[in-house]
Amino acid sequence: MSTDTAAPTGLPSPYALSPEARELLFTEARTAFKFTDDPVSDEQLRAVWDLFKWAPTASNVNPLRVLYVRTPEAKERLLPLLAPPNQPKSASAPVVAVLAMDTGFTEYLPTLFPAIPQLKDAFEANPALREENASFNSALQAAYFLLAVRAVGLAAGPMKGFDAKGVDEEFFPDGRWRSILVVNIGTPAEDAWAARLPRLEYEQTVRLI
């Protein structure tokens, strides 16, 4: 399968991003499994937030929250809650992000979506609707989070192999935040990558009507 995204000779490129940016974010980006000891700074973590906060969410609800685990003591609490194959991956990462959805996201709706003042009450009166919105929109933001990590020049290693109930009890005991994804973050080691797996072709995944 070809990953060449260059435009045919003599035709303008259909991409707004430079080839280097496309490689950084998409075509050459892969899940990292091993990291160097290079630290991730507070400034880099803030830069990630400054990008992924612009992800689109329904009614601008923005339910995703982030816990950065980076001290040895915090890692000792987290590692046993990961699936055994994932523990060495997170142990090598200078920062591990626990992405969580805020079940109390409605608190901020008067600020985030002032156009409809009654929206907060509508969500709070309908727990199923509130849950559906928190789940979908936090997952959407999580995808943007991975792009943001790559955009600031770091590697991301997203993982679903963890004890979500255990993580929530350990780190979010009040029950308001619920973990949805663990992401290892840092500078990739030389042997950080597995072989790239194939993708489906355009014709296999797209219909035009």
TITOR-421828 format. One record per residue (C-alpha): x, y, z; residue number from 0; residue in one letter. Coordinates in Angstrom, 3 decimals. Layout:
BEGIN
<east: X	north: Y	up: Z	drennu: NUM	seke: a>
...
! end
This chain:
BEGIN
<east: 0.000	north: 0.000	up: 0.000	drennu: 0	seke: m>
<east: 1.378	north: 3.380	up: -0.967	drennu: 1	seke: s>
<east: 1.501	north: 6.214	up: 1.570	drennu: 2	seke: t>
<east: 2.618	north: 8.778	up: -1.008	drennu: 3	seke: d>
<east: 0.353	north: 11.806	up: -0.625	drennu: 4	seke: t>
<east: 2.159	north: 14.083	up: -3.060	drennu: 5	seke: a>
<east: 0.104	north: 15.708	up: -5.798	drennu: 6	seke: a>
<east: 0.735	north: 14.592	up: -9.395	drennu: 7	seke: p>
<east: 3.389	north: 16.636	up: -11.185	drennu: 8	seke: t>
<east: 2.047	north: 19.961	up: -12.399	drennu: 9	seke: g>
<east: -1.026	north: 19.934	up: -10.134	drennu: 10	seke: l>
<east: -1.475	north: 21.981	up: -6.953	drennu: 11	seke: p>
<east: -1.374	north: 20.049	up: -3.701	drennu: 12	seke: s>
<east: -4.795	north: 19.404	up: -2.130	drennu: 13	seke: p>
<east: -3.246	north: 19.823	up: 1.319	drennu: 14	seke: y>
<east: -3.029	north: 23.007	up: 3.362	drennu: 15	seke: a>
<east: -0.309	north: 21.461	up: 5.554	drennu: 16	seke: l>
<east: 3.291	north: 21.197	up: 4.431	drennu: 17	seke: s>
<east: 4.656	north: 17.698	up: 3.697	drennu: 18	seke: p>
<east: 6.667	north: 17.936	up: 6.934	drennu: 19	seke: e>
<east: 3.550	north: 18.737	up: 8.967	drennu: 20	seke: a>
<east: 1.612	north: 15.885	up: 7.364	drennu: 21	seke: r>
<east: 4.414	north: 13.494	up: 8.236	drennu: 22	seke: e>
<east: 4.612	north: 14.765	up: 11.821	drennu: 23	seke: l>
<east: 0.881	north: 14.464	up: 12.476	drennu: 24	seke: l>
<east: -0.224	north: 11.626	up: 10.214	drennu: 25	seke: f>
<east: 1.795	north: 9.685	up: 7.666	drennu: 26	seke: t>
<east: 4.949	north: 9.102	up: 9.729	drennu: 27	seke: e>
<east: 3.346	north: 9.250	up: 13.184	drennu: 28	seke: a>
<east: 3.112	north: 5.981	up: 15.087	drennu: 29	seke: r>
<east: 2.374	north: 4.796	up: 18.589	drennu: 30	seke: t>
<east: 5.553	north: 4.867	up: 20.665	drennu: 31	seke: a>
<east: 6.278	north: 1.971	up: 23.002	drennu: 32	seke: f>
<east: 9.585	north: 3.112	up: 24.508	drennu: 33	seke: k>
<east: 10.944	north: 6.522	up: 25.491	drennu: 34	seke: f>
<east: 14.203	north: 8.229	up: 26.366	drennu: 35	seke: t>
<east: 14.892	north: 9.866	up: 29.725	drennu: 36	seke: d>
<east: 14.471	north: 13.348	up: 28.243	drennu: 37	seke: d>
<east: 12.048	north: 15.278	up: 30.476	drennu: 38	seke: p>
<east: 8.780	north: 16.790	up: 29.281	drennu: 39	seke: v>
<east: 8.529	north: 20.359	up: 30.515	drennu: 40	seke: s>
<east: 5.572	north: 22.204	up: 32.002	drennu: 41	seke: d>
<east: 5.725	north: 24.486	up: 28.973	drennu: 42	seke: e>
<east: 5.319	north: 21.537	up: 26.598	drennu: 43	seke: q>
<east: 2.356	north: 20.196	up: 28.553	drennu: 44	seke: l>
<east: 0.704	north: 23.603	up: 28.449	drennu: 45	seke: r>
<east: 1.418	north: 23.814	up: 24.721	drennu: 46	seke: a>
<east: -0.430	north: 20.517	up: 24.235	drennu: 47	seke: v>
<east: -3.422	north: 21.944	up: 26.057	drennu: 48	seke: w>
<east: -3.271	north: 25.183	up: 24.081	drennu: 49	seke: d>
<east: -3.802	north: 23.126	up: 20.915	drennu: 50	seke: l>
<east: -6.246	north: 20.386	up: 21.848	drennu: 51	seke: f>
<east: -8.589	north: 22.768	up: 23.673	drennu: 52	seke: k>
<east: -9.760	north: 23.904	up: 20.215	drennu: 53	seke: w>
<east: -11.256	north: 20.508	up: 19.378	drennu: 54	seke: a>
<east: -14.901	north: 20.790	up: 18.289	drennu: 55	seke: p>
<east: -17.473	north: 19.479	up: 20.736	drennu: 56	seke: t>
<east: -21.259	north: 19.544	up: 20.634	drennu: 57	seke: a>
<east: -22.505	north: 22.784	up: 22.191	drennu: 58	seke: s>
<east: -18.885	north: 23.449	up: 23.191	drennu: 59	seke: n>
<east: -19.268	north: 21.136	up: 26.209	drennu: 60	seke: v>
<east: -15.517	north: 20.311	up: 26.489	drennu: 61	seke: n>
<east: -15.808	north: 17.380	up: 28.939	drennu: 62	seke: p>
<east: -12.232	north: 16.031	up: 28.659	drennu: 63	seke: l>
<east: -9.921	north: 16.372	up: 31.652	drennu: 64	seke: r>
<east: -6.248	north: 15.391	up: 31.967	drennu: 65	seke: v>
<east: -4.205	north: 14.034	up: 34.858	drennu: 66	seke: l>
<east: -0.455	north: 14.091	up: 34.191	drennu: 67	seke: y>
<east: 1.358	north: 11.363	up: 36.109	drennu: 68	seke: v>
<east: 5.087	north: 12.036	up: 36.244	drennu: 69	seke: r>
<east: 6.500	north: 11.696	up: 39.764	drennu: 70	seke: t>
<east: 7.943	north: 8.309	up: 40.768	drennu: 71	seke: p>
<east: 5.410	north: 8.078	up: 43.595	drennu: 72	seke: e>
<east: 2.460	north: 8.685	up: 41.272	drennu: 73	seke: a>
<east: 3.782	north: 6.172	up: 38.750	drennu: 74	seke: k>
<east: 4.047	north: 3.540	up: 41.463	drennu: 75	seke: e>
<east: 0.319	north: 3.993	up: 42.036	drennu: 76	seke: r>
<east: -0.532	north: 3.823	up: 38.337	drennu: 77	seke: l>
<east: 1.651	north: 1.050	up: 36.950	drennu: 78	seke: l>
<east: -0.016	north: -1.877	up: 38.791	drennu: 79	seke: p>
<east: -3.358	north: -0.766	up: 37.298	drennu: 80	seke: l>
<east: -2.108	north: -1.173	up: 33.729	drennu: 81	seke: l>
<east: -2.216	north: -4.421	up: 31.782	drennu: 82	seke: a>
<east: 1.122	north: -6.235	up: 32.306	drennu: 83	seke: p>
<east: 2.334	north: -5.726	up: 28.696	drennu: 84	seke: p>
<east: 1.716	north: -1.987	up: 29.061	drennu: 85	seke: n>
<east: 3.564	north: -1.478	up: 32.339	drennu: 86	seke: q>
<east: 7.104	north: -1.222	up: 30.893	drennu: 87	seke: p>
<east: 5.860	north: 1.211	up: 28.243	drennu: 88	seke: k>
<east: 4.513	north: 3.613	up: 30.855	drennu: 89	seke: s>
<east: 7.492	north: 3.030	up: 33.140	drennu: 90	seke: a>
<east: 9.785	north: 4.366	up: 30.412	drennu: 91	seke: s>
<east: 7.662	north: 7.440	up: 29.633	drennu: 92	seke: a>
<east: 8.572	north: 10.657	up: 31.475	drennu: 93	seke: p>
<east: 4.879	north: 11.612	up: 31.563	drennu: 94	seke: v>
<east: 1.751	north: 9.484	up: 31.469	drennu: 95	seke: v>
<east: -1.514	north: 11.280	up: 30.772	drennu: 96	seke: a>
<east: -4.718	north: 9.811	up: 32.130	drennu: 97	seke: v>
<east: -7.509	north: 11.224	up: 29.987	drennu: 98	seke: l>
<east: -10.850	north: 11.354	up: 31.733	drennu: 99	seke: a>
<east: -14.359	north: 12.570	up: 31.043	drennu: 100	seke: m>
<east: -15.853	north: 14.966	up: 33.558	drennu: 101	seke: d>
<east: -19.341	north: 13.746	up: 34.418	drennu: 102	seke: t>
<east: -19.975	north: 17.166	up: 35.962	drennu: 103	seke: g>
<east: -19.085	north: 19.061	up: 32.791	drennu: 104	seke: f>
<east: -22.424	north: 20.901	up: 32.953	drennu: 105	seke: t>
<east: -20.966	north: 23.154	up: 35.675	drennu: 106	seke: e>
<east: -19.142	north: 25.136	up: 32.998	drennu: 107	seke: y>
<east: -21.889	north: 25.335	up: 30.372	drennu: 108	seke: l>
<east: -23.050	north: 28.867	up: 31.302	drennu: 109	seke: p>
<east: -19.534	north: 30.042	up: 30.402	drennu: 110	seke: t>
<east: -18.875	north: 27.704	up: 27.483	drennu: 111	seke: l>
<east: -22.250	north: 28.024	up: 25.748	drennu: 112	seke: f>
<east: -24.008	north: 31.181	up: 26.953	drennu: 113	seke: p>
<east: -26.246	north: 31.294	up: 23.862	drennu: 114	seke: a>
<east: -28.589	north: 28.732	up: 25.457	drennu: 115	seke: i>
<east: -28.788	north: 29.450	up: 29.220	drennu: 116	seke: p>
<east: -31.202	north: 26.574	up: 29.821	drennu: 117	seke: q>
<east: -28.815	north: 23.952	up: 28.397	drennu: 118	seke: l>
<east: -27.219	north: 23.210	up: 31.773	drennu: 119	seke: k>
<east: -30.585	north: 22.395	up: 33.343	drennu: 120	seke: d>
<east: -31.599	north: 20.320	up: 30.323	drennu: 121	seke: a>
<east: -28.519	north: 18.123	up: 30.613	drennu: 122	seke: f>
<east: -28.846	north: 17.761	up: 34.369	drennu: 123	seke: e>
<east: -32.470	north: 16.690	up: 33.992	drennu: 124	seke: a>
<east: -31.508	north: 13.962	up: 31.506	drennu: 125	seke: n>
<east: -28.702	north: 11.736	up: 32.850	drennu: 126	seke: p>
<east: -28.670	north: 9.522	up: 29.746	drennu: 127	seke: a>
<east: -28.214	north: 12.515	up: 27.456	drennu: 128	seke: l>
<east: -25.524	north: 13.934	up: 29.735	drennu: 129	seke: r>
<east: -23.655	north: 10.614	up: 29.735	drennu: 130	seke: e>
<east: -23.889	north: 10.255	up: 25.957	drennu: 131	seke: e>
<east: -22.535	north: 13.753	up: 25.387	drennu: 132	seke: n>
<east: -19.713	north: 13.367	up: 27.898	drennu: 133	seke: a>
<east: -18.665	north: 10.025	up: 26.392	drennu: 134	seke: s>
<east: -18.708	north: 11.029	up: 22.727	drennu: 135	seke: f>
<east: -17.221	north: 14.482	up: 23.101	drennu: 136	seke: n>
<east: -14.429	north: 13.426	up: 25.464	drennu: 137	seke: s>
<east: -13.432	north: 10.718	up: 22.961	drennu: 138	seke: a>
<east: -13.391	north: 13.340	up: 20.211	drennu: 139	seke: l>
<east: -11.168	north: 15.581	up: 22.325	drennu: 140	seke: q>
<east: -8.883	north: 12.638	up: 23.118	drennu: 141	seke: a>
<east: -8.152	north: 12.210	up: 19.408	drennu: 142	seke: a>
<east: -7.215	north: 15.881	up: 19.186	drennu: 143	seke: y>
<east: -5.046	north: 15.439	up: 22.289	drennu: 144	seke: f>
<east: -2.921	north: 12.857	up: 20.445	drennu: 145	seke: l>
<east: -2.495	north: 15.223	up: 17.506	drennu: 146	seke: l>
<east: -1.526	north: 18.026	up: 19.878	drennu: 147	seke: a>
<east: 1.151	north: 15.877	up: 21.531	drennu: 148	seke: v>
<east: 2.629	north: 15.160	up: 18.100	drennu: 149	seke: r>
<east: 2.340	north: 18.812	up: 17.067	drennu: 150	seke: a>
<east: 4.610	north: 19.936	up: 19.922	drennu: 151	seke: v>
<east: 7.244	north: 17.430	up: 18.815	drennu: 152	seke: g>
<east: 6.596	north: 14.628	up: 21.295	drennu: 153	seke: l>
<east: 5.578	north: 11.019	up: 20.757	drennu: 154	seke: a>
<east: 2.313	north: 9.593	up: 22.060	drennu: 155	seke: a>
<east: 1.519	north: 6.062	up: 23.121	drennu: 156	seke: g>
<east: -2.240	north: 5.733	up: 23.679	drennu: 157	seke: p>
<east: -3.463	north: 2.636	up: 25.540	drennu: 158	seke: m>
<east: -6.835	north: 1.212	up: 26.548	drennu: 159	seke: k>
<east: -5.286	north: -1.725	up: 28.384	drennu: 160	seke: g>
<east: -5.794	north: -0.624	up: 31.973	drennu: 161	seke: f>
<east: -8.127	north: -1.153	up: 34.909	drennu: 162	seke: d>
<east: -10.370	north: 1.880	up: 34.498	drennu: 163	seke: a>
<east: -12.310	north: 1.175	up: 37.696	drennu: 164	seke: k>
<east: -9.065	north: 0.821	up: 39.636	drennu: 165	seke: g>
<east: -7.607	north: 4.004	up: 38.145	drennu: 166	seke: v>
<east: -10.759	north: 5.923	up: 39.009	drennu: 167	seke: d>
<east: -10.752	north: 4.651	up: 42.584	drennu: 168	seke: e>
<east: -7.063	north: 5.473	up: 42.990	drennu: 169	seke: e>
<east: -6.933	north: 8.896	up: 41.346	drennu: 170	seke: f>
<east: -10.535	north: 10.152	up: 41.102	drennu: 171	seke: f>
<east: -12.185	north: 8.876	up: 44.295	drennu: 172	seke: p>
<east: -14.986	north: 11.454	up: 44.262	drennu: 173	seke: d>
<east: -16.361	north: 9.795	up: 41.116	drennu: 174	seke: g>
<east: -16.673	north: 12.943	up: 39.028	drennu: 175	seke: r>
<east: -13.851	north: 12.160	up: 36.574	drennu: 176	seke: w>
<east: -13.870	north: 8.796	up: 34.772	drennu: 177	seke: r>
<east: -10.769	north: 7.583	up: 32.938	drennu: 178	seke: s>
<east: -11.101	north: 6.736	up: 29.240	drennu: 179	seke: i>
<east: -7.523	north: 6.513	up: 27.911	drennu: 180	seke: l>
<east: -3.919	north: 6.377	up: 29.096	drennu: 181	seke: v>
<east: -1.311	north: 8.118	up: 26.933	drennu: 182	seke: v>
<east: 2.439	north: 7.757	up: 27.352	drennu: 183	seke: n>
<east: 4.260	north: 10.956	up: 26.346	drennu: 184	seke: i>
<east: 7.899	north: 11.754	up: 25.710	drennu: 185	seke: g>
<east: 10.806	north: 11.609	up: 23.302	drennu: 186	seke: t>
<east: 10.796	north: 8.257	up: 21.489	drennu: 187	seke: p>
<east: 13.720	north: 5.900	up: 21.928	drennu: 188	seke: a>
<east: 15.484	north: 4.547	up: 18.847	drennu: 189	seke: e>
<east: 13.583	north: 1.254	up: 19.092	drennu: 190	seke: d>
<east: 10.269	north: 2.860	up: 20.056	drennu: 191	seke: a>
<east: 8.256	north: 1.653	up: 17.093	drennu: 192	seke: w>
<east: 6.692	north: -1.581	up: 15.962	drennu: 193	seke: a>
<east: 6.379	north: -2.211	up: 12.234	drennu: 194	seke: a>
<east: 3.619	north: -0.137	up: 10.681	drennu: 195	seke: r>
<east: 0.444	north: -2.104	up: 10.115	drennu: 196	seke: l>
<east: -1.585	north: -1.745	up: 6.910	drennu: 197	seke: p>
<east: -4.570	north: 0.533	up: 6.391	drennu: 198	seke: r>
<east: -7.621	north: 0.053	up: 4.225	drennu: 199	seke: l>
<east: -7.770	north: 1.731	up: 0.830	drennu: 200	seke: e>
<east: -9.984	north: 4.695	up: -0.002	drennu: 201	seke: y>
<east: -12.273	north: 2.513	up: -2.118	drennu: 202	seke: e>
<east: -12.799	north: 0.090	up: 0.769	drennu: 203	seke: q>
<east: -13.926	north: 2.734	up: 3.239	drennu: 204	seke: t>
<east: -15.619	north: 5.539	up: 1.319	drennu: 205	seke: v>
<east: -18.927	north: 5.730	up: -0.537	drennu: 206	seke: r>
<east: -20.009	north: 8.620	up: -2.727	drennu: 207	seke: l>
<east: -23.682	north: 9.258	up: -3.490	drennu: 208	seke: i>
! end
